[in-house]
Amino acid sequence: MTNFEKFVATLGIQYSDLFANHPAYARHIAIGTNPDILALNVTLGLRDGAADKSGAGVVATCKALGIPNTYKAIRAYLKEPTK
C-alpha cells in the first residue's frame, strides 16, 4: 500500500466519524458525498495544492499517520511509495 493509499484510507475513516458525529459535516451527506469519495478528492487536492489542510479530518489523519500538518510534509508523504 502506498502512502497515498494509506492517507486516503485513514482520511476516509476520519470522515466516517465526522459524518456520523459532527453536524457541520452533514452538508456532505445532503449533497450525496460519502466519506471515501471526499477522502480521495481532498487527498488529490492536497497533493496538487488545491485543498485546505486545516479541516478536522486532515488534522486527525496527519496525527494518526505521524506526519506534521504542513503542506510540505503532506505532499512529501503522499509522494513516497511506502512508509
PEHUPE-V394503 format. One line per field, one symbol per residue. ss: DSSP state (@ for helix, = for strand, . for the rest). phi: phi as a letter, one per 20 degrees, with the letter a starting at -180 (. if undefined). burial: I if it has 16 or more other ideal C-beta (glycine too) atoms within 10 Angstrom, else O. A space follows every 10 residues. Layout:
ss=???
phi=???
burial=???
//
This chain:
ss=..@@@@@@@@ @@@@@@@@@@ @.@@@@@@@@ ....@@@@@@ @@@@@@@@.. .....@@@@@ @@@@@..... @@@@@@@@@. ...
phi=.ffgffffff fffffgffff ccgfefffff enedgfffff fffffffend ceeefgffgf ffffemdfec gfffffffff fbb
burial=OOIIOIIIII IIIIIIOIIO OOOOIOOIOO OOOOIOOIII OIIOOIIOOO IOIOIOIIOI IIOOOOIOOO OOOIOOIIOO OOO
//
